[in-house]
Amino acid sequence: MSATRPLRAAASRQVMPLHCRPGHGFLPARLLKHKVSLSRAPYAQRRNISASQTLRQALPPSDNLPLSGFTVVSLEQAIAGPFCTRQLADLGARVIKIERPGRGDFNRDHDQRVKGLCSHFVWTNRSKESLALDLKQHRDLAALKKIVAKADVLVQNLAPGATERMGLGYESLKGQHPRLIVCDISGYGSTGPYKNKKAYDLLIQSESGFLSVTGSPGQPAKSGISIADIAAGTTAFNNILAAIIQRGRTGRGCRLDVSMLESLAEWMSFPMYYASDGAPAPAMAGAEHASIYPYGPFDTGGGGTVMLGMQNEREWSIFCRDVLQKAELLDDERFLTTSLRSKNRKVLREIIEGVFAAFSADEMLDKLQTAGVANAKVNDMAGLWAHPQLKSRDRWTEVVTPNGRIPALKPAGAADGTAVRMDAIPSVGQHNESIFAEFGIEQ
């Protein structure tokens, strides 16, 4: 059986129940006669997905999830927008992801590390429906506007001004759709001298001052993850939840103007305050803490490194007596306070690693744990995949992709007893037929 036939079967089986389902923001069946004509847009080749998998994707989210019944339309790409809406999908929202016909979100192609799929994409796009539309075509744009009319939330992180030019800006929509929540995510916000400036994650890391405090002396380093995008996506997610609560009280939607710069600037508040009134900023300290010591990585004799941290005098006292077995350090004037230990960290490191050299990393971790001193293993990705804590807490499951099943972490922090939503990652345009049928759009 071809992949096309299961898609059609799923669409035909689901159309009427979805239309008639109350409270989900779907198109009422009585409105199906008012159709928007839409030519079939070309979209990426469908993959071999079984009928059962396709049907499972088409089903509405479980009713016991917090955002079940909410529909989110997202004009998204890269990380910030998709990470925001994936978290909404985790909580049960129906997310309709609008993609370019053919290639879809450009973030699908950055690598092929996950069974031929992009690592960034599979992380941020599960539990969504993909609708491929060419928004330069009037019929496709009209179809999108019809879908937005039934949505609760519109999220977009396109280029500045793109949605306004399409008539999808908040000012264009609020009169006809007063309950709609519009979340605009951009590099610098919709006003100010930088509003039209292009923004990517590394550029925002630079503008926000993140690079000035990250790395080793004289060698600034970017974050190993897309931290500016993640900050913006998390900020957007939090504000959308707040807007949904507010709409429940007032009956009115609103516009959210989320910028990557402002989101990461909030996360930079500690070094900003540390450098207030012209004071020197935190020095680059590599993996060490800039102002607290000993706090960072220390080599052992077994060829491994352990991470330890002490934030108060009680921990320092235990460390000296029970781990280093050098109680005399407690009276050493060079190490009497946190600031003095930080100032004299070079000589203190030599003392600590001189003791650690007699032990392997695992032996040292055991000694630190027994003594009650905060510690951690310096893990790599293989170590994270195999982390015993994640395994013991049953944090792993699987999700379906166009290329087969892959392991995935369950959403962090879900309430006890709440169902976990881990639906499939869609191929480009996979849900065109079912969405067209549901919203009464002619193909």
C-alpha positions in Angstrom: 0.0 0.0 0.0 1.3 3.5 -0.8 1.9 6.1 1.8 -0.8 8.3 0.2 -3.6 5.9 0.7 -3.3 5.7 4.5 -3.2 9.5 4.7 -6.5 9.7 2.8 -8.0 7.0 4.9 -7.1 8.7 8.1 -8.5 12.0 6.8 -11.8 10.5 5.8 -12.2 8.7 9.1 -11.4 11.7 11.2 -13.1 14.6 9.5 -16.6 14.4 11.0 -15.6 13.6 14.6 -13.1 16.5 14.5 -15.6 18.9 13.1 -18.2 18.0 15.6 -15.8 17.9 18.6 -16.9 20.8 20.9 -14.5 23.2 22.4 -11.6 22.5 20.1 -11.7 25.5 17.8 -12.2 23.3 14.8 -14.5 24.3 11.9 -18.1 23.5 12.7 -19.7 21.1 10.2 -22.4 23.6 9.3 -19.7 25.9 7.8 -18.3 23.3 5.5 -20.5 24.5 2.6 -18.6 27.8 2.6 -15.4 26.6 0.9 -12.2 28.3 0.0 -10.7 27.1 -3.3 -7.1 26.0 -3.1 -5.0 24.3 -5.8 -3.0 21.3 -4.5 0.3 22.8 -3.6 3.3 20.5 -4.3 4.9 19.2 -1.2 7.7 16.8 -0.2 7.5 13.2 -1.1 5.5 11.3 1.5 7.4 8.7 3.5 6.2 5.2 4.3 4.2 5.7 7.4 1.8 3.0 8.4 -2.0 3.7 8.5 -2.0 3.2 12.3 0.8 5.8 12.8 -1.0 8.3 10.5 -4.3 7.8 12.3 -2.6 8.2 15.7 -1.2 11.6 14.5 -4.6 12.8 13.3 -6.3 12.1 16.6 -6.9 15.1 18.9 -4.8 15.3 22.1 -5.9 13.6 25.3 -8.6 15.5 27.1 -6.7 15.5 30.4 -3.8 17.6 29.1 -3.8 21.2 30.2 -4.0 22.7 26.7 -6.3 20.2 25.1 -8.8 22.0 23.0 -6.5 24.9 22.0 -5.4 25.3 18.4 -2.1 27.0 17.6 -1.1 28.0 14.1 2.6 28.6 13.7 4.5 30.3 10.9 7.8 29.1 12.3 11.3 28.2 11.4 14.7 27.4 13.0 14.5 27.0 16.8 12.8 29.8 18.8 9.3 29.4 17.3 9.4 25.6 17.0 10.7 25.2 20.5 7.9 27.4 21.9 5.1 25.6 20.0 6.5 22.1 20.8 6.1 22.9 24.4 2.6 24.0 23.8 2.0 20.7 21.9 3.5 18.8 24.9 0.7 20.2 27.0 -1.9 19.1 24.6 -2.4 22.0 22.2 -3.0 21.2 18.6 -0.2 22.8 16.6 -0.5 23.3 12.9 2.9 24.1 11.5 2.9 26.0 8.2 5.8 25.0 6.0 7.1 25.9 2.5 6.0 23.4 -0.1 8.8 21.0 -1.0 11.6 21.6 1.5 9.6 22.9 4.4 11.3 24.5 7.4 14.9 25.1 6.4 15.9 23.6 9.8 15.0 20.2 8.4 18.2 20.2 6.4 21.0 21.4 8.8 22.2 17.8 9.4 21.1 14.2 8.9 22.2 12.8 12.2 18.9 11.1 13.3 18.1 8.4 10.8 18.6 10.9 8.0 16.7 13.7 9.8 18.0 16.9 11.4 18.8 16.7 15.1 17.5 20.2 15.7 14.3 19.5 13.9 13.4 16.2 15.6 14.0 17.9 18.9 11.6 20.8 18.4 8.8 19.5 16.1 7.1 16.4 17.5 3.4 16.3 18.1 2.7 18.8 15.3 0.7 18.7 12.0 2.5 19.9 8.9 0.6 22.0 6.4 2.5 23.0 3.3 1.4 26.3 1.8 2.9 28.8 -0.7 1.9 32.0 1.0 2.9 34.0 -2.1 -0.2 32.5 -3.7 -3.5 34.2 -3.0 -5.4 31.0 -2.6 -3.0 29.5 -0.1 -2.9 32.7 1.9 -6.7 32.8 1.9 -6.8 29.2 3.2 -4.4 30.1 6.0 -6.5 33.0 7.0 -9.5 30.8 7.2 -7.6 28.4 9.5 -6.3 31.3 11.7 -9.9 32.4 12.2 -10.5 29.2 14.1 -7.3 29.3 16.1 -6.6 30.4 19.6 -2.9 31.3 19.1 -0.9 32.5 16.1 2.9 32.2 16.6 5.4 33.5 14.1 9.2 34.0 13.9 9.5 35.0 10.2 11.5 38.0 9.0 10.4 41.4 10.5 7.3 42.7 8.8 6.5 39.5 6.9 3.2 38.7 8.6 2.1 42.3 8.4 2.6 42.3 4.6 0.4 39.2 4.4 -2.4 40.7 6.5 -1.6 38.4 9.4 -0.2 41.0 11.8 -2.1 41.6 15.1 -3.5 45.0 14.0 -5.0 43.4 10.9 -6.5 40.5 12.8 -7.6 41.8 16.2 -10.8 43.5 14.9 -12.2 40.4 13.4 -10.7 37.9 15.8 -10.7 39.7 19.2 -9.9 36.5 21.2 -6.8 35.6 19.1 -3.5 35.6 20.9 -0.6 36.6 18.5 2.9 36.0 19.5 5.6 37.6 17.4 9.2 36.3 18.0 12.1 38.3 16.5 15.7 39.1 17.1 15.3 42.6 18.6 11.5 43.3 18.9 9.2 45.2 16.6 10.3 48.7 17.6 13.6 50.5 18.1 16.6 51.1 15.9 17.4 47.4 15.6 13.9 46.2 14.7 14.9 45.4 11.1 18.4 43.9 11.9 18.9 40.3 11.1 19.4 38.0 14.1 20.8 34.6 14.5 21.6 32.8 17.8 25.3 33.5 17.8 24.7 37.2 16.9 22.4 37.6 19.9 24.9 35.8 22.1 27.3 38.6 21.0 24.9 41.5 21.3 23.7 40.4 24.8 27.2 40.3 26.3 27.0 36.5 26.7 30.3 36.1 24.8 32.1 38.6 27.1 31.6 36.3 30.2 31.8 32.9 28.5 35.0 31.1 27.6 38.6 31.2 28.9 40.6 34.4 29.4 41.2 35.9 26.0 39.2 33.2 24.3 35.5 34.0 24.2 33.3 30.9 23.5 29.7 30.6 22.3 27.3 28.4 24.1 27.3 24.8 22.8 23.5 25.0 22.4 21.3 27.7 20.8 20.8 29.5 24.0 19.4 32.7 22.6 16.8 30.8 20.6 16.0 28.6 23.6 15.6 31.7 25.8 13.2 33.4 23.3 11.2 30.2 22.8 10.9 29.7 26.6 9.9 33.3 27.1 7.3 33.0 24.3 5.9 29.8 25.8 5.6 31.3 29.3 3.9 34.5 28.0 1.4 32.5 25.8 0.4 30.5 28.9 -0.2 33.8 30.8 -2.1 35.2 27.8 -4.4 32.2 27.8 -5.1 32.6 31.5 -5.8 36.3 31.0 -8.1 35.6 28.1 -10.0 33.3 30.3 -10.7 36.2 32.6 -11.3 39.0 30.1 -12.4 37.2 26.9 -9.8 39.2 24.9 -6.7 38.1 23.1 -3.5 40.2 22.9 -0.2 40.6 21.1 3.1 39.3 22.6 6.3 40.9 21.3 9.1 38.6 22.2 12.7 39.4 21.3 15.7 37.1 21.5 17.9 40.0 22.8 15.5 40.8 25.7 15.1 37.2 26.5 18.8 36.5 26.8 19.4 39.9 28.5 17.1 38.7 31.3 19.3 35.6 31.6 22.3 37.8 31.7 21.1 39.8 34.8 23.6 38.3 37.2 26.7 39.5 35.3 25.0 42.8 34.5 24.3 43.4 38.3 27.8 42.2 39.1 29.2 44.9 36.8 26.8 47.6 38.0 28.0 51.2 38.6 31.1 50.6 36.5 32.4 47.7 38.4 34.5 45.1 36.5 32.4 42.3 34.8 32.9 38.7 35.8 36.1 37.4 34.3 36.1 34.6 31.8 36.8 31.5 33.8 36.2 28.6 31.4 34.3 25.9 33.2 35.1 27.5 36.6 32.9 29.9 38.4 34.0 33.5 38.0 33.7 34.5 41.6 33.2 31.3 43.7 36.0 28.8 44.4 36.6 25.9 44.4 33.8 25.5 41.9 34.6 23.8 38.6 36.5 20.9 37.1 39.4 19.2 38.7 41.7 16.5 37.3 42.1 13.2 39.1 44.8 10.6 38.8 42.6 8.2 36.9 42.6 10.3 33.7 39.2 11.7 34.5 37.8 15.0 35.6 35.3 15.7 38.4 33.2 18.8 38.8 32.7 20.1 42.4 31.2 23.1 43.9 31.2 24.8 47.3 29.1 27.8 48.0 29.4 28.3 51.8 31.9 27.9 54.6 30.3 24.8 56.0 30.9 22.9 52.7 34.5 24.3 52.6 35.2 23.0 56.1 33.9 19.5 55.3 35.9 19.4 52.1 39.1 20.3 53.8 38.7 17.9 56.7 37.0 14.9 55.2 38.0 14.9 51.5 41.4 16.6 51.4 42.3 15.7 55.0 44.0 19.0 55.3 42.3 20.8 58.2 45.1 23.3 58.3 43.7 25.0 55.2 40.9 26.3 57.3 43.3 28.6 59.1 45.3 29.6 56.0 44.8 33.3 55.4 44.8 32.8 51.7 41.6 30.8 51.9 39.6 32.2 54.7 36.7 33.5 52.5 35.2 32.7 49.2 36.6 35.9 47.6 40.1 35.0 49.0 39.9 31.5 47.7 38.8 32.8 44.3 41.7 35.3 44.3 44.2 32.6 45.1 42.6 29.9 43.0 45.8 28.9 41.2 47.7 27.7 44.3 44.5 26.2 45.7 44.0 24.2 42.5 47.5 22.8 42.9 46.7 21.7 46.4 43.4 20.1 45.5 44.7 18.3 42.4 47.7 17.1 44.4 45.3 15.1 46.6 43.0 14.1 43.8 45.9 12.6 41.9 45.9 9.5 44.1 42.3 8.6 43.0 40.4 7.8 39.9 37.5 10.0 38.9 34.9 7.5 40.1 36.8 7.0 43.4 36.9 10.8 43.9 33.2 11.1 43.1 32.4 8.5 45.8 34.5 10.3 48.4 32.8 13.7 47.6 29.4 12.1 47.7 30.1 10.4 51.0 31.3 13.6 52.5 28.3 15.5 51.3 30.2 17.8 49.0 28.4 18.8 45.8 29.9 17.0 42.8 29.2 15.9 39.3 30.7 13.8 36.6 31.9 15.6 33.5 29.8 13.8 31.1 29.8 13.6 27.3 26.8 12.9 25.1 27.3 9.2 25.4 27.2 9.6 29.1 24.0 11.6 28.9 22.3 9.0 26.7 23.2 6.4 29.3 22.6 8.5 32.4 21.4 6.2 35.2 19.2 8.9 36.7 17.2 9.5 33.5 16.8 5.7 33.1 15.7 5.1 36.7 13.1 7.9 36.5 11.7 6.4 33.3 12.4 9.6 31.3 12.9 7.9 28.0 10.2 6.9 25.4 10.0 6.8 21.6 8.5 8.9 18.9 7.6 8.1 15.4 9.4 10.0 12.6 9.1 9.7 8.8 12.2 7.4 9.0 11.2 5.2 11.9 11.1 5.4 15.6 13.7 7.3 17.6 14.3 7.7 21.4 13.1 10.9 23.0 13.0 12.4 26.4 9.6 12.9 28.0 8.7 16.6 28.8 10.4 17.7 32.0 8.3 18.5 35.0 5.0 17.1 33.9 2.5 16.9 36.8 2.1 13.5 38.4 -0.7 11.6 36.9 -0.9 13.7 33.7 -0.6 11.9 30.4 2.6 12.5 28.5 2.1 13.5 24.8 4.8 12.2 22.5 3.2 12.2 19.0 5.0 11.8 15.7 7.3 14.2 13.9 5.6 15.0 10.6 7.0 15.0 7.1 6.5 18.2 5.0 2.8 18.7 4.1 1.8 15.3 5.7 -1.5 16.7 7.0 -2.5 18.8 4.0 -5.4 16.5 2.9 -6.9 16.0 6.4 -6.7 19.8 7.2 -8.1 20.8 3.8 -11.0 18.4 4.4 -11.6 19.5 8.0 -11.6 23.3 7.2 -13.7 22.9 4.0 -10.9 24.0 1.7 -11.1 22.6 -1.9 -7.9 21.1 -3.2 
